[in-house]
C-alpha cells in the first residue's frame, strides 16, 4: 500500500507514540538553578588572556589607542600580504603595507582560500573558558570569513569580556549565526591527546584592547 | 517504534566478542593509554568548577523536563525552525530517515556529501544507505576518516578510532590517501596536517553537508554543533544545502538551558574548559551559510525507550563518552565487542532499549557487560544511574526469556539444599570434588550448566574441606 502522505503520518505517529510513552500523568520536574551564574575572578581581562594562552594562541593586551600599531606589528611579524576583513572593518585597523580585501561584494571561496589571514572584532569573550564569540555583528562579517583563512586575528574590547558561560549566553541573541572559538582548531582524535591545527585557522591571535 | 541499524548484523554476544578483544594486546595497550590520559584530565577540568554537582543536577533536571513534555517541545522546535526558513522532517525509523536524506541529496543534484561526525547518522547506517543510492558520503572528522579509510568499525562515541595508535593511523593514511606523502611520519601533528590537505578541496567544493546536532532550542529553533577541528564549521557553513539529523531527545526548552550543557559537555568529553568550536544557527540566514536547511527528527526506538520509567534516563545522554573512558570493562574489551555504534556503559543500556528486543542474545548480553562498579554514574554529567538501569534491564532480559531460567532453577535447588543441615554438608563435600577441575587454584571451565557461568569468569577452587568439617575434626 502506498502511504498517501508519509510526512504527516510519520509526524503524527511519532507524536502519538511520545504521548503514549509518557502517559496521562506527566512528571513535574523542578529545575534547580542554584549553580553559579557569576564566579568571583577579580580581573576578567587578565583571566581571559591567560586562558586563551592555555590553548596555545597568541594574546596581547594593548591600550585602545595603541591598537592600530599593535595590529600592524603582528601582521608585519607574520609577513602577511593579503588580509581579509568584514565590510565594516574599522578604517584605523587596516594596517598599511598590507593588501586589504573586504567582504563587499562577497568574496568567493577561492578568494577566501588565497588570503593570508582575516581580521575581525567579536561580540563577547568568556574569560573562564578563554572563548571568543562571533555573532556576525559589528566588525565580524559572515561565518566563512573567519573559517577558510589559515590565520585569524581577533580584536576584543575589554567591555566585551564576561567571566562565565551563563553571563555570555545572556548577552547573545541565539537567532544570529554564532561561532564560539576557543583557541586554534585542534583534535584529540589520535590517542586522546590534543594537537592544534586541523581544518579551521591553525593560528589564532587575540588583541585585548582596554 | 523499535529502532533498526543500532547493532551490527552478525556480531556475537558480548562474552564471545570480548574474548577476541581481550586477546589483542595491541588493542589493550592503545585503549589503556587513551582512557587513562583522558581520565586524569577530565578530573582536573571538573575540579575547576566548585558548582559541578549543582550543574549535573540542573543538567539532569532539564533533560527530564524535556522528556516529560517531549511532544510539546518538538512541536515548538518545528514551528521555530520553519518560521526561520528551515524544513522539518519526521522519521519513524532508520529506513525512513535514510530515504528522506537520499531524496534531499538527489534533489540538490549532488552525488557526494561531506559529513560532520554524528552518532545519529552512524546509528541509522546512513553512509551505507547513501552508497546504495549512488551517493558517496565523505567523513570529515579525523577519527571518522580513519575508520572510513581503514574500512573499520567505530569503537568509541567521541573518538571512533581510539583503538588505533599513531603508527597504525600512519599506515592507513599512507595506504588510502592519494595525497599523503610517502615520508609521512607518525607525529600526530603531521597526521592532522595530512587530513587537512586530503579534505580541503572537498570542503571548498561540496554542495551538500550532513550533520548531527548536540542540542536544538525549542524556543528559537537554534541548532548547536560542538566540535574541535573546524570540519564541522566547514560543513555547516560552506555548502548550499545542510541536512541535520537529530534524535528527538536532543531538544532543550530554552537558550538559557545551554549555559548548563556548554559547561558540562566539553569538560566531560575532551576534558577542556571549552571545545575549540561551537556553532549555533537558526534556520537560514541570507548571505551567511547554507541557503537550504533541513532538520530530520529521528525516533528509531527512542519512544520505546521513553516508555520505560527506569530506562528512559538513558535519553538524557549528551554523548560525552566519560562513562566509556572510566569503565574498567570498556578499557579492556574496547568498543567493538559491544557490537553497536553505542559501546561502553551507555551503550549497554541504550542499545538494547533502542532495539526494543531483549530476547535476541546479542542485545540481551549487553546489560551483563558490567561489573556494576558505578564509575560511569560518578562521571556522568547528566547523572544517568547506569548501574540501576543495567540491573533493571537484566530483569527485563530474564522476563523476556520466559519460563524457568537456569538461574531460577539453581536458586530453587539451593533453597532445598540449605533447608536441611545434612543435605547442606553432603553438597559441600560434593562441591570439594570441583577441585579436580582446578589448575593452579582456579577453575576456568565448569561442566554444563556451570559452563555458562565460567564462559566469562574464573572460579577459585573450593577448599579441600569445609569449615564445618574442619571444626569437627579439630574441636569437635
Interface residues (C-beta under 8 A of the other chain):
Chain A: X6 X7 X10 X11 X13 X14 X15 X17 X18 X19 X20 X21 X22 X26 X27 X28 X29 X30 X31 X32 X33 X34 X35 X36 X37 X39 X51 X54 X55 X106 X109 X110 X113 X126 X128 X129 X130 X131 X136 X142 X143 X144 X147 X148 X165 X166 X169 X170 X174 X175 X176 X177 X178 X179 X180 X181 X182 X183 X184 X185 X186 X187 X188 X189 X190 X191 X192 X193 X194 X195 X197 X198 X199 X200 X201
Chain B: X1 X30 X33 X34 X35 X37 X38 X49 X50 X51 X54 X55 X57 X58 X61 X62 X64 X65 X67 X68 X69 X70 X71 X74 X75 X84 X89 X90 X91 X92 X96 X140 X141 X142 X143 X146 X158 X159 X161 X162 X165 X166 X169 X188 X189 X191 X192 X193 X195 X196 X199 X200 X203 X204 X217 X220 X221 X222 X228 X229 X230 X231 X233 X234 X236 X237 X238 X248 X255 X256 X258 X259 X260 X262 X263 X266 X270 X272 X273 X274 X275 X276 X277 X278 X279 X280 X281 X282 X285 X287 X288 X289 X297 X299 X303 X304 X306 X307 X312 X325
